[in-house]
């Protein structure tokens, strides 16, 4: 896993990257309780890892996780474009990259939503913020990228930039050496294989609409078709984090393994239990009635049903996997449709399996 695996498909590149795993792991450690409602099947294993890791982290380092990986500030995750574009594919490469940065260059990366080149003028500007508290306050409160809750942390970071760099580097160093053990690496290897299999299958059938509509990877309509850099992450569970970089005509997205499992629309082997579970999902029967003999896109389904987009997509994907609806793409949009024959086939699958079990286990046979 030390080297970044890469698969090129048109303008989409898929990566398995250890440095990205470190960043998302730290984000998970600080925000687990806010993410867990989207984790579904992965919730228990992620919760066990979070508890185990939180116990192992010294208090002073955990405080740094709260500063650099808060829900709103995203300071640490703003190093993601540099991981992507500067060939950083392992813990060791990440640490070497950080070591070569001046504290002011790291601050520039923390506080800019764009990919920024190192430069003396930028370093000088951030050094001035360290020396002049009034200028630092003015900068922090005029920075629209910062939330109210993140401004206090921002002031603390700018006040002593060398210490901030040392804390960030120490946090990553501890995580890479103490928490990235063989057991975790094996979990991540298996997760990466699952992700690649599902991603390749869905993307080969549905192309870019799969990214935009099912994985919520948005792009601006005005720009040329961007390059997509997709990273898989076990730590994100059922979540996705996307950064648009118009200055490089690129979109970088980290997609949780559980996310792609829930949005996967590849046909599954018919299974009575899964069909029953899918039909029992809240809203599934309503969706089937709405889609009966009607080909509809996601927006028109939302308009007619009032369902929330995220929940709707996951229900549609589950119905598609169990062959209760058919799925296709027209232009840049997905469409979904069902019919009586599809419902009848699903119900017959359930009946055949239940009847077979009853006969085999009958005491008079």
C-alpha positions in Angstrom: 0.0 0.0 0.0 3.0 2.3 0.2 2.9 3.1 -3.5 -0.1 4.8 -5.0 -2.1 2.5 -7.3 -3.6 4.3 -10.2 -6.2 3.4 -12.9 -6.9 5.8 -15.7 -10.3 5.7 -17.3 -10.8 8.6 -19.8 -10.3 11.7 -17.6 -10.9 9.9 -14.3 -8.0 8.6 -12.2 -8.5 6.3 -9.2 -6.0 6.1 -6.3 -5.3 4.1 -3.3 -3.1 6.4 -1.2 -1.7 5.9 2.3 -1.3 9.6 2.9 -4.9 10.3 2.1 -5.8 7.4 4.5 -3.9 9.2 7.3 -5.8 12.5 6.7 -9.2 10.8 6.6 -8.4 8.7 9.7 -7.6 11.9 11.7 -10.8 13.5 10.4 -12.7 10.5 11.5 -11.2 10.5 14.9 -12.4 14.0 15.6 -15.8 13.8 13.9 -16.9 10.2 14.3 -20.1 11.1 16.1 -21.2 13.4 13.3 -20.5 10.9 10.6 -21.8 7.6 12.1 -25.4 8.0 11.0 -24.2 7.5 7.4 -21.9 4.5 8.1 -24.6 1.7 8.0 -22.9 -1.7 7.9 -19.4 -0.2 8.5 -20.5 1.6 11.7 -19.5 -1.1 14.2 -16.0 -1.7 12.8 -15.3 2.0 12.5 -16.6 2.7 16.0 -14.3 0.0 17.4 -11.3 1.5 15.6 -12.2 5.0 16.8 -12.4 3.9 20.5 -9.2 1.9 20.3 -7.3 4.8 18.7 -8.6 7.6 20.9 -7.5 5.7 24.0 -4.0 5.3 22.5 -3.5 9.0 21.6 -1.9 11.3 24.2 -4.2 14.1 25.4 -2.0 16.9 23.9 -2.1 15.3 20.5 -5.8 14.8 20.6 -6.2 18.5 21.2 -4.3 19.1 18.0 -6.6 16.8 16.1 -9.5 19.0 17.2 -7.6 22.1 15.9 -6.5 20.7 12.5 -9.4 18.3 11.7 -12.5 20.0 13.0 -15.8 19.6 11.2 -15.8 23.2 10.0 -12.1 24.3 9.7 -10.6 21.6 7.5 -7.1 22.9 7.9 -5.4 19.5 7.7 -7.5 18.3 4.8 -6.4 21.3 2.8 -3.1 19.5 2.2 -5.0 17.1 0.0 -4.3 18.8 -3.3 -0.6 18.7 -2.6 -0.8 15.0 -1.8 -2.6 14.6 -5.2 -0.4 16.7 -7.4 3.1 16.3 -5.8 3.3 12.5 -5.8 2.9 12.0 -2.1 1.8 8.4 -1.7 3.0 7.2 1.7 3.4 8.3 5.3 7.1 8.6 4.7 6.7 10.8 1.6 4.1 13.0 3.5 6.5 13.5 6.4 9.4 14.4 4.0 7.2 16.9 2.2 6.2 18.6 5.5 9.7 18.7 6.7 10.8 20.8 3.6 8.0 23.3 4.1 8.5 26.5 6.0 5.9 27.2 8.7 4.5 30.1 6.6 4.1 27.9 3.5 2.2 25.4 5.6 -0.1 28.2 6.9 -0.7 29.3 3.3 -1.9 25.8 2.5 -4.1 25.6 5.6 -5.9 28.9 4.9 -6.3 28.7 1.1 -9.0 26.7 -0.6 -6.9 26.7 -3.8 -3.7 25.1 -4.8 -1.0 27.6 -4.1 2.7 27.6 -5.1 5.3 28.4 -2.5 6.7 31.9 -2.7 8.6 34.5 -0.7 5.8 37.1 -0.9 3.3 34.7 0.5 5.7 33.6 3.3 6.3 37.2 4.2 2.6 37.9 4.4 2.0 35.1 6.9 5.1 36.0 8.9 3.6 39.5 9.3 0.4 38.0 10.6 2.5 36.2 13.3 4.1 39.5 14.4 1.0 41.7 14.2 -1.9 40.4 16.2 -4.2 43.1 14.9 -3.5 42.1 11.3 -4.0 38.5 12.2 -7.4 39.2 13.7 -8.4 41.3 10.6 -7.3 38.4 8.4 -9.1 35.7 10.3 -12.4 37.6 10.5 -12.3 38.6 6.9 -11.6 35.1 5.7 -14.9 33.8 4.4 -13.5 30.2 4.3 -13.5 30.1 8.1 -16.5 29.3 10.2 -17.1 31.1 13.5 -16.1 28.1 15.5 -12.8 27.8 13.5 -11.7 31.4 14.0 -10.3 30.8 17.5 -8.2 27.9 16.3 -7.0 30.0 13.3 -5.8 32.8 15.6 -3.9 30.3 17.7 -2.3 28.7 14.7 -1.2 32.1 13.2 0.1 33.3 16.6 2.9 30.7 16.7 3.4 29.2 13.2 6.5 27.2 14.0 4.7 25.5 16.9 1.7 24.9 14.7 3.8 23.2 12.1 5.6 21.2 14.8 2.3 20.1 16.3 0.8 19.1 12.9 4.0 17.2 11.9 4.1 15.5 15.4 0.5 14.4 15.1 1.0 12.8 11.7 4.3 11.2 12.9 2.6 9.6 15.9 -0.3 8.3 13.8 1.9 6.8 11.1 4.2 5.1 13.6 1.8 4.0 16.4 -1.7 3.5 14.8 -0.9 2.4 11.3 -0.3 -1.2 12.3 -0.4 -4.4 10.2 -4.0 -5.1 11.1 -5.2 -1.7 9.9 -3.2 -2.0 6.7 -4.9 -5.3 5.9 -8.3 -3.7 6.5 -7.4 -0.9 4.1 -6.1 -3.3 1.5 -9.3 -5.2 1.5 -11.3 -2.0 1.5 -9.4 -0.7 -1.5 -10.0 -3.9 -3.5 -13.7 -3.7 -2.8 -13.8 -0.1 -3.8 -12.0 -0.6 -7.0 -14.2 -3.5 -8.0 -17.4 -1.6 -7.4 -16.1 1.7 -8.9 -14.8 0.0 -12.1 -18.0 -1.9 -12.6 -20.3 1.1 -12.2 -18.1 3.6 -14.1 -17.6 1.2 -17.1 -21.4 1.0 -17.4 -22.5 4.6 -16.5 -19.5 6.8 -16.9 -19.4 10.4 -15.5 -23.1 10.4 -14.5 -22.2 7.8 -11.9 -19.7 10.2 -10.4 -22.0 13.3 -10.5 -25.4 11.9 -9.7 -24.7 8.8 -7.5 -21.5 9.8 -5.8 -22.4 13.5 -5.4 -19.2 14.7 -7.0 -20.2 18.1 -8.3 -18.6 20.3 -10.9 -19.3 23.7 -12.2 -21.3 23.8 -15.4 -19.3 26.7 -16.9 -15.9 25.0 -16.8 -14.4 22.6 -19.3 -14.7 18.9 -18.4 -12.3 18.6 -15.4 -9.9 15.9 -14.5 -11.2 13.7 -11.7 -8.9 12.4 -9.0 -10.8 9.8 -6.9 -9.4 8.4 -3.7 -10.9 5.6 -1.7 -11.2 5.6 2.1 -12.4 3.1 4.5 -12.3 5.8 7.2 -15.0 7.9 5.5 -17.6 5.2 5.7 -20.7 6.4 4.1 -19.4 9.9 3.4 -17.6 11.7 0.6 -15.4 14.8 0.6 -14.9 16.8 -2.6 -12.7 19.7 -3.5 -13.0 21.6 -6.8 -9.8 23.3 -8.0 -10.8 25.4 -11.0 -7.3 26.9 -11.3 -6.1 23.4 -12.2 -9.4 22.3 -13.9 -9.6 19.4 -11.5 -11.9 17.8 -9.0 -10.5 15.8 -6.1 -12.8 13.5 -4.2 -12.4 11.1 -1.3 -15.1 8.5 -1.3 -15.9 6.2 1.6 -16.1 2.4 1.0 -19.5 2.3 2.5 -20.6 5.2 0.3 -19.9 3.3 -2.9 -21.5 0.1 -1.5 -24.7 2.0 -0.8 -24.7 3.8 -4.2 -23.7 0.7 -6.2 -26.2 -0.1 -8.9 -24.7 -3.3 -10.3 -27.0 -6.2 -10.4 -26.7 -8.6 -7.5 -27.4 -12.4 -7.5 -31.1 -12.8 -6.7 -31.5 -13.3 -2.9 -34.8 -13.6 -1.2 -33.6 -12.1 2.1 -32.1 -9.0 0.3 -35.2 -8.5 -1.8 -37.4 -8.6 1.4 -35.0 -6.2 3.1 -35.1 -3.8 0.2 -38.9 -3.9 0.0 -39.1 -3.2 3.7 -37.0 0.0 3.5 -39.0 3.1 4.3 -40.3 4.6 1.1 -39.5 1.6 -1.2 -43.1 0.7 -2.0 -43.9 4.3 -2.7 -41.0 4.5 -5.1 -42.1 1.4 -6.9 -45.6 2.9 -7.4 -44.2 6.2 -8.7 -41.8 4.4 -11.1 -44.4 1.9 -12.4 -44.2 2.0 -16.2 -42.6 5.5 -16.0 -39.0 6.4 -16.8 -37.9 9.2 -14.5 -34.7 10.9 -13.5 -33.6 11.7 -10.0 -34.8 15.3 -10.0 -38.3 14.4 -11.2 -38.5 11.7 -8.6 -37.5 14.1 -5.8 -40.1 16.6 -7.0 -42.9 14.0 -7.0 -42.0 12.2 -3.8 -40.5 14.9 -1.6 -37.7 12.4 -0.6 -34.3 13.7 0.4 -31.8 13.3 -2.4 -29.2 11.2 -0.4 -31.8 8.8 1.0 -33.5 8.5 -2.4 -30.4 7.6 -4.3 -29.6 4.8 -1.8 -33.1 3.4 -2.1 -33.0 3.5 -5.9 -29.6 1.8 -5.9 -30.9 -0.9 -3.6 -33.9 -1.5 -5.8 -31.6 -1.6 -8.8 -29.3 -4.2 -7.3 -32.2 -6.4 -6.5 -33.7 -6.0 -10.1 -36.8 -4.3 -8.8 -36.1 -1.4 -11.1 -34.1 -1.0 -14.3 -31.5 1.7 -14.5 -29.9 3.6 -17.4 -28.3 6.9 -18.5 -29.7 9.4 -20.9 -27.2 12.3 -21.6 -25.8 13.3 -18.2 -28.7 11.9 -16.1 -29.7 8.6 -14.6 -33.2 7.2 -15.2 -35.1 4.6 -13.3 -38.2 2.6 -14.2 -40.1 -0.5 -13.0 -42.9 -2.7 -14.3 -45.1 -5.6 -13.2 -42.8 -8.2 -14.7 -39.9 -7.0 -12.5 -42.0 -7.1 -9.4 -43.4 -10.6 -10.3 -39.9 -12.0 -10.8 -38.7 -10.7 -7.5 -41.7 -12.1 -5.6 -41.3 -15.5 -7.4 -37.7 -15.6 -6.3 -38.8 -15.1 -2.7 -41.6 -17.7 -3.1 -39.3 -20.4 -4.7 -36.7 -20.1 -1.9 -39.3 -20.1 0.9 -41.2 -23.1 -0.6 -37.9 -25.1 -1.1 -36.9 -24.5 2.5 -40.3 -25.6 3.8 -40.3 -28.8 1.8 -36.7 -29.8 2.6 -37.2 -29.3 6.3 -40.7 -30.9 6.5 -40.8 -33.6 9.2 -43.0 -35.9 7.0 -40.8 -35.9 4.0 
